Amino acid sequence: MGVSLLDHVWKNEMNAELLLGDEAVAWGAIDAGIAGAYSYAGTPATEIFETIQIVAPSIWAHWSANEKVAYEEALGMSYVGKRALVSMKHVGLNVAMDPFMSSALTGVVGGLVLAVGDDPGMHSSQDEQDSRILADFAKVPCFEPSNQQECYEMTRAAFTLSESHQIPVMVRLVTRLAHSRGLVKFHPDERARSQTRLPLPDPNDWTLVPVNARRRYRRLLALQTKLESASEASPFNVLHLRGKRGIICTGPGYNYVREALGSEMTDSLLRIGQYPMPTLLIQQIVAHCDEIIFVEEGYPFIEKRLRGLMGVPGVSIRGKLDGTLPFDGELLPESVSKALGAPAAVLNDINPIMTGRPPQYCKGCPHSSSMNALVDATSAYEEPLLFSDIGCYALGIMPPYRSVHSAVEMGASVGMAHGASRAGAHPVLCTIGDSTFAHSGMTPLLGAVLADANITVLILDNATTAMTGAQDSMATGDKLLEMLRGLGVKDLQVIDPLPKNHASSVEAIRKAIEHEGLSVIVAQRPCIQIKPRKLAMTLPVHQGEQ
Ligand SMILES: Cc1ncc(C[n+]2csc(CCOP(=O)(O)OP(=O)(O)O)c2C)c(N)n1
């Protein structure tokens, strides 16, 4: 991510910049007057937070330990009447679901906007999810931009809606939009908002003991009609009644429809950018048409609702559920063109000159030495179990290492190792990075310490969150060793994962395996990418910004 010279030229001449979707969300939040930004890194949402960190130093923006903590910190800021943005990738919202759900009941004071980056096609994720469903599940409104300008506008609108209805609001974007650039015009009229502070709320509204929670849940339910009216009237939900074929599209799907059919489109079109779903608009297009095609990025969220169990008599409903569009992966211009019976989209013929290259450790990566030591230390055993986690080290699944047997979700390795050892497996080892350990490895380790589980935990401390672009890590160096001792770890060794230390690293791992009970080894050596990244982060600050 960076602020290019070109961006500055645009901004100076037209009060506009060429921005990534992520950057546009960040600017929308800055211009809405946030006092704080909270996040834990995760593609494709990382640059939202990083932009705020770089361009707006007066806004509180420090990485949080994980997404749940990020959400709670943002909620605390909202409680005292200031606006806050919290951003994360889709699986991060799984981690933050608990405070997210409860915050729909407490409500908010200062506007609270949750920006979520979904990753259809799994460019950089362990699964595919559609966060609109989680907004619906929590009964909170959601905005879904189609382009970078809307990323900016909708983020601002989300803050207004959040404060006027005292409810958290989601902005959902997808990788294709988060990581591509478009021209964004600014209108920074609300920035002074961060100076003002709204009055504190009634503690009874925020203390979710059953008697209060029931009352607050009824309030949330009563709010739904108002939120639906806001969607019906939203400038982001646009209906054009024309031909008897109707298209209902959302997010970048709208761009592909426009590209396939051109601006002289004869079909009826409903473009949805604000939820809860605008039922009346949907009813109108369905009553007008005898065929509806859904072009949604993600799950067939609206399509499924409309189809229900029985369908709509007299109206053919097409989309992902009948195979008109593929269920998995991203929408593509060519699949949308095909679904609409339009000429195939012209594709940039770039693929033939790009050679496929499997991911691999960087030259000199300390994880590579750790994995080599792990392989040699366990080679004498018939069936060593090598659980791992999410981070660069998961590349140990590749040859020549083959030293990763699982990478399920952040923090899973320690608990899985503990579970497997209880079933009698031996030896059981796990590898986990320093950032992942801080995110969600400490609590399972606490359980393993208390039970003295017969496992070896190898913490690969490269002093950063390398996989997502080298963000700061909270559990590194001596601090990490102190934390481990504080958690009660007794058998603790430190190794320096360099090729020249291979023999002593192997010896340390063997010793840990032979130790009856829990052993922890910390492999301490900074990621070789840290230095270039830190330089890139010192890019010039946007002119005239806070
Ligand atoms: C819940 C969740 N949040 C964020 C991510 C994105 N992510 C993948 S790995 C990772 C952390 C990697 O850091 P670390 O464990 O220190 O390993 P490294 O890459 O530095 O080797 C992050 C933030 C994710 N996959 N899941």
The ligand as an SDF file (V2000), in Angstrom:
LIG
                    3D

 26 27  0  0  0  0  0  0  0  0999 V2000
   -8.9650  -14.5810   12.0980 C   0  0  0  0  0  0  0  0  0  0  0  0
   -7.8710  -14.2060   11.1580 C   0  0  0  0  0  0  0  0  0  0  0  0
   -7.3560  -12.9690   11.2280 N   0  0  0  0  0  0  0  0  0  0  0  0
   -6.3640  -12.5940   10.3780 C   0  0  0  0  0  0  0  0  0  0  0  0
   -5.8860  -13.4770    9.4400 C   0  0  0  0  0  0  0  0  0  0  0  0
   -4.7910  -13.0450    8.4820 C   0  0  0  0  0  0  0  0  0  0  0  0
   -3.5210  -13.6500    8.8910 N   0  0  0  0  0  0  0  0  0  0  0  0
   -3.1000  -14.8060    8.4080 C   0  0  0  0  0  0  0  0  0  0  0  0
   -1.7310  -15.3400    9.1670 S   0  0  0  0  0  0  0  0  0  0  0  0
   -1.6250  -13.9950   10.1330 C   0  0  0  0  0  0  0  0  0  0  0  0
   -0.5450  -13.8210   11.1650 C   0  0  0  0  0  0  0  0  0  0  0  0
    0.7980  -14.2030   10.7150 C   0  0  0  0  0  0  0  0  0  0  0  0
    1.7490  -13.8020   11.6790 O   0  0  0  0  0  0  0  0  0  0  0  0
    2.6130  -14.8240   12.4880 P   0  0  0  0  0  0  0  0  0  0  0  0
    1.7790  -15.8400   13.1700 O   0  0  0  0  0  0  0  0  0  0  0  0
    3.5380  -14.0640   13.3810 O   0  0  0  0  0  0  0  0  0  0  0  0
    3.4310  -15.5930   11.3560 O   0  0  0  0  0  0  0  0  0  0  0  0
    4.4000  -15.0230   10.2110 P   0  0  0  0  0  0  0  0  0  0  0  0
    3.5810  -14.8330    8.9920 O   0  0  0  0  0  0  0  0  0  0  0  0
    5.0430  -13.7850   10.7390 O   0  0  0  0  0  0  0  0  0  0  0  0
    5.3800  -16.1110    9.9960 O   0  0  0  0  0  0  0  0  0  0  0  0
   -2.6730  -13.1450    9.8530 C   0  0  0  0  0  0  0  0  0  0  0  0
   -2.8480  -11.8660   10.4950 C   0  0  0  0  0  0  0  0  0  0  0  0
   -6.4870  -14.7630    9.3900 C   0  0  0  0  0  0  0  0  0  0  0  0
   -6.1260  -15.6860    8.4950 N   0  0  0  0  0  0  0  0  0  0  0  0
   -7.4510  -15.0930   10.2540 N   0  0  0  0  0  0  0  0  0  0  0  0
  1  2  1  0
  2  3  1  0
  2 26  2  0
  3  4  2  0
  4  5  1  0
  5  6  1  0
  5 24  2  0
  6  7  1  0
  7  8  2  0
  7 22  1  0
  8  9  1  0
  9 10  1  0
 10 11  1  0
 10 22  2  0
 11 12  1  0
 12 13  1  0
 13 14  1  0
 14 15  2  0
 14 16  1  0
 14 17  1  0
 17 18  1  0
 18 19  2  0
 18 20  1  0
 18 21  1  0
 22 23  1  0
 24 25  1  0
 24 26  1  0
M  CHG  1   7   1
M  END
$$$$
